[in-house]
Amino acid sequence: MSVSPSPPGGSADPLAALEASAWALAAAVGTMSDALSAPLAEVLAASPHRSAVLQAAGLLSWEGGTPVAHPSLVPADGPTGRSAVQARLSSLRQAVAAAAQEPSGGGGVGWAQVDDEVLLHQGRASAATGRALATRVVPELPGLAERLDSADARVLDVGTGVAALAVALARALPRVSVVGIDVLQRALDLAVGELAEARDVADRITLRLQDVAEVAEPGGYDLVWVPAPFLPQQTLTLALPRLVQALRPGGWLVAGTNPPAGDPLRAAVDRWNAVRNGGNAFDADRMAQVLAGAGLGDVRRFPTVPGGPVLVAAHRAGG
């Protein structure tokens, strides 16, 4: 996205450009949300001024009167689109909170301080990652699909939040049981409400208030999911040996990570956002090194959507 307005007199104003970019993002998210229930061409025609913002931002062009949207505005399917909208809304809400409430010294506030709406939006956005994990990653990891197609198949969902990823996994993998752990009771309370709307899989999902650094279930799981950016670096360091032991021999650990940033601004924003939320700044490259250093092998990477999470998988030998 490139929006570079200039104030009267023609001198560049970086703050004005950033403010315009925020509005351009709002236009994109609003368009994506409306397009979940109506054809995109109708959505664009219904709000021509908003569409003009998209065009100025490089997200929309015209060919003979026909709108041509950037691929990022056109999700592959409805569930992916809903997750993308939830993720962008969560990001916008967190940015507003950071502007209004950033503590002195720039320290983090953590997930315990955000409101329920942000927790729900962020959590629901993870459903897309769950579907990608189940449908794109699992079939590519040797032996894992067969393991997860057995009556005793078990998955550990670290940092389950409102359980959206757990629900997505349970729906896509109909024989697995999912254990979701989190340190935030309020998130688990919200998860109970979400499971009430997912009765088709709720009986295969168990929620547990637990610190990942205290997991002690050797050989308990065929697949362990770790949302790496959301864990403090110290917690991740303490937890990783326990998570490796929690894998059954031959099992896989998959970590969700941020892609390596392509520019200094994105890199700085990623680091700030991670630290604000009590997480760490490891990207996919660093996470691959960490997993290999923990004794896991056959490290593989799976991009999801452009600019979105990169799933890094690693294998426990044996089995």
C-alpha positions in Angstrom: 0.0 0.0 0.0 1.4 3.4 -1.0 -0.4 6.5 0.1 1.6 9.8 0.1 -0.5 12.9 0.5 1.1 16.3 0.8 -0.2 19.2 2.8 -0.8 22.7 1.3 2.5 24.1 0.0 3.7 20.7 -1.3 6.0 19.8 1.5 6.0 16.1 2.5 4.2 15.3 5.8 5.0 11.8 7.0 2.3 11.9 9.7 -0.4 12.9 7.2 0.7 10.0 5.0 0.5 7.5 7.9 -2.9 8.8 8.9 -4.1 8.4 5.3 -2.7 4.9 5.3 -4.8 4.1 8.4 -7.9 5.2 6.6 -6.9 3.2 3.5 -6.6 0.1 5.7 -10.1 0.9 7.2 -11.5 1.1 3.6 -9.9 -2.2 2.7 -11.2 -4.0 5.8 -14.7 -2.5 5.4 -14.8 -3.6 1.8 -13.6 -7.1 2.7 -16.3 -7.3 5.4 -19.1 -6.2 3.1 -17.9 -8.6 0.4 -18.6 -11.6 2.7 -22.3 -11.1 2.0 -22.4 -9.5 -1.4 -20.5 -9.7 -4.7 -17.3 -7.6 -4.6 -18.4 -5.6 -7.8 -21.6 -4.6 -6.0 -19.7 -3.6 -2.9 -17.3 -1.4 -4.8 -20.1 0.3 -6.8 -22.2 0.9 -3.6 -19.4 3.1 -2.1 -17.6 4.9 -4.9 -15.6 7.2 -2.6 -14.4 4.3 -0.5 -13.5 2.5 -3.7 -11.5 5.6 -4.8 -9.4 5.3 -1.7 -8.7 1.6 -2.6 -7.7 2.7 -6.1 -5.4 5.4 -4.7 -3.8 2.8 -2.4 -3.1 0.4 -5.3 -5.7 -2.1 -4.2 -8.1 -1.5 -7.1 -7.8 -0.8 -10.8 -10.2 -0.7 -13.7 -10.2 -2.4 -17.1 -12.9 -1.0 -19.4 -15.1 -0.2 -16.5 -14.6 -3.5 -14.8 -13.1 -3.4 -11.3 -10.0 -5.5 -10.8 -9.2 -6.0 -7.1 -5.8 -6.8 -5.6 -5.7 -10.5 -4.6 -5.5 -9.5 -0.9 -9.1 -8.2 -1.2 -10.3 -11.5 -2.6 -10.0 -14.4 -0.2 -10.0 -18.0 -1.4 -13.2 -18.8 0.4 -15.7 -17.5 2.9 -14.1 -18.8 6.1 -10.7 -17.4 5.0 -12.3 -14.1 4.3 -14.0 -13.9 7.7 -10.7 -14.8 9.4 -8.9 -12.1 7.4 -11.4 -9.5 8.5 -11.2 -10.5 12.1 -7.4 -10.3 12.0 -7.4 -6.8 10.5 -10.0 -5.6 12.9 -8.0 -6.9 15.8 -4.9 -5.2 14.5 -6.7 -1.9 14.1 -8.1 -2.1 17.6 -4.8 -2.9 19.1 -3.2 0.1 17.2 -5.8 2.5 18.6 -5.2 1.1 22.1 -1.5 1.5 21.7 -2.0 5.2 20.7 -4.2 5.9 23.6 -2.7 3.8 26.4 0.9 3.1 25.6 2.7 3.0 29.1 5.6 5.3 29.9 8.8 3.7 28.5 7.1 1.8 25.7 6.6 -1.4 27.7 3.9 -4.0 26.9 0.4 -4.3 28.2 -0.2 -7.9 27.5 -3.4 -9.8 26.5 -4.8 -9.6 30.0 -5.3 -5.8 29.5 -7.1 -5.9 26.2 -10.9 -6.0 26.1 -13.1 -9.0 25.2 -13.8 -7.8 21.7 -10.1 -7.7 20.8 -9.6 -11.2 22.3 -12.5 -12.5 20.3 -11.4 -10.9 17.0 -7.8 -12.1 17.4 -8.9 -15.5 18.5 -11.4 -16.0 15.7 -8.8 -14.9 13.2 -6.7 -17.9 14.1 -9.3 -20.2 12.6 -7.8 -19.6 9.2 -4.4 -20.8 10.6 -6.1 -23.9 12.0 -7.6 -24.7 8.6 -4.3 -24.2 6.9 -2.5 -26.4 9.5 -5.0 -29.2 9.0 -5.5 -29.1 5.3 -2.2 -27.9 3.9 0.5 -28.7 6.5 -0.6 -32.0 8.0 -0.8 -33.9 4.6 2.7 -32.8 3.8 4.3 -34.0 7.0 5.4 -37.6 6.7 3.2 -40.0 8.8 1.2 -37.3 10.5 -2.1 -37.6 8.6 -2.1 -41.4 9.4 -1.4 -40.7 13.0 -4.3 -38.2 13.2 -6.7 -40.6 11.6 -6.7 -42.9 14.6 -9.0 -43.2 17.6 -6.3 -42.1 20.1 -5.0 -39.1 18.1 -4.2 -36.1 20.3 -3.3 -32.5 19.5 -2.0 -29.9 22.0 -3.1 -26.3 21.2 -0.8 -24.0 23.1 -2.3 -20.5 23.8 -5.8 -21.7 22.7 -7.4 -18.3 23.5 -11.0 -18.5 22.5 -10.5 -21.9 21.0 -11.1 -21.0 17.4 -8.0 -22.8 16.1 -9.0 -25.8 18.2 -12.4 -25.8 16.6 -11.0 -25.6 13.1 -8.6 -28.5 13.8 -11.4 -30.7 15.3 -13.6 -30.0 12.3 -10.9 -30.7 9.7 -9.5 -33.7 11.6 -12.6 -35.6 12.7 -10.9 -38.3 14.8 -8.6 -36.1 16.9 -9.0 -34.9 20.4 -7.7 -31.4 21.1 -6.4 -30.1 24.4 -6.3 -26.3 24.5 -4.2 -24.6 27.2 -4.0 -20.9 28.1 -2.8 -18.8 31.0 -5.7 -16.3 30.7 -8.8 -17.5 32.4 -10.9 -14.7 30.8 -9.9 -16.1 27.3 -10.9 -19.6 28.4 -14.3 -18.2 29.7 -14.9 -16.7 26.3 -13.8 -20.0 24.7 -16.6 -21.8 26.6 -19.1 -19.5 24.9 -17.5 -20.2 21.5 -17.6 -24.0 22.0 -21.4 -23.6 22.8 -21.7 -22.5 19.2 -19.6 -25.4 18.0 -21.5 -28.4 19.3 -20.4 -30.6 16.4 -16.9 -30.8 17.8 -17.1 -29.5 21.4 -17.0 -33.0 22.9 -13.5 -33.5 21.4 -12.0 -30.3 22.8 -10.7 -29.9 26.4 -9.8 -26.5 27.8 -7.2 -26.2 30.6 -5.8 -23.3 32.5 -2.1 -24.0 32.3 1.2 -22.3 31.7 3.0 -23.9 28.7 6.2 -23.9 30.7 4.6 -26.4 33.1 3.4 -28.9 30.5 4.4 -32.4 31.8 2.9 -35.1 29.5 5.7 -37.1 28.0 4.6 -38.8 24.8 1.1 -37.4 25.1 0.5 -35.8 21.7 0.9 -36.5 18.0 0.9 -32.8 17.1 1.8 -29.8 19.2 0.8 -26.3 18.0 2.7 -23.3 19.3 1.8 -19.7 18.4 5.3 -18.5 18.9 4.9 -14.7 18.6 2.5 -14.7 21.5 4.9 -16.3 24.0 7.5 -14.4 25.9 11.0 -15.4 24.9 11.7 -16.7 28.4 8.6 -18.8 28.5 9.3 -20.2 25.0 12.8 -21.1 26.1 11.5 -22.9 29.2 8.6 -24.6 27.4 10.3 -25.9 24.3 12.1 -28.9 25.9 8.8 -29.9 27.6 6.9 -29.6 24.4 9.4 -31.8 22.6 9.0 -34.4 25.3 5.2 -34.1 25.0 5.4 -35.3 21.5 5.0 -39.0 20.8 8.0 -40.4 18.9 7.4 -39.6 15.3 5.2 -36.7 16.1 5.4 -33.1 14.9 5.6 -29.7 16.4 4.3 -26.8 14.3 5.0 -23.2 15.3 3.1 -20.2 13.9 5.6 -17.4 13.2 5.7 -14.0 11.5 7.4 -14.0 8.1 10.8 -12.1 7.9 9.9 -8.5 7.5 10.5 -7.0 4.1 11.2 -3.5 5.1 12.4 -1.6 8.3 9.0 -0.2 9.2 7.3 -3.6 9.1 10.1 -5.1 11.1 9.9 -2.4 13.8 6.1 -2.7 14.0 6.3 -6.5 14.3 8.8 -6.2 17.1 6.8 -3.5 19.0 3.5 -5.4 18.6 5.0 -8.6 19.8 6.6 -7.1 22.9 3.4 -5.0 23.7 1.4 -8.3 23.8 3.9 -10.0 26.0 5.4 -12.0 23.1 8.8 -12.3 21.4 10.2 -11.0 18.1 11.3 -14.3 16.6 10.5 -14.6 12.9 10.3 -17.8 10.8 14.1 -17.9 10.3 14.9 -17.6 14.0 12.2 -20.1 14.9 13.6 -22.7 12.5 16.9 -22.4 14.2 15.4 -22.7 17.7 13.5 -25.9 16.8 16.6 -27.5 15.3 18.5 -26.5 18.4 15.9 -28.3 20.5 16.7 -31.6 18.9 13.9 -31.7 16.3 14.6 -32.5 12.7 13.3 -32.2 9.2 12.4 -28.6 9.7 10.0 -27.3 7.1 8.2 -24.0 6.3 4.7 -23.4 5.1 3.6 -19.9 4.1 -0.1 -19.2 4.5 -1.4 -16.0 2.8 0.8 -13.2 1.5 2.2 -11.3 4.4 0.6 -13.8 6.8 1.9 -16.3 9.3 4.6 -18.8 8.2 4.1 -22.3 9.8 7.4 -23.9 10.8 7.2 -27.6 11.4 9.8 -30.0 12.9 9.8 -33.7 13.6 10.6 -35.8 16.7 12.6 -38.8 15.6 11.3 -42.3 16.3 7.9 -43.9 16.1 
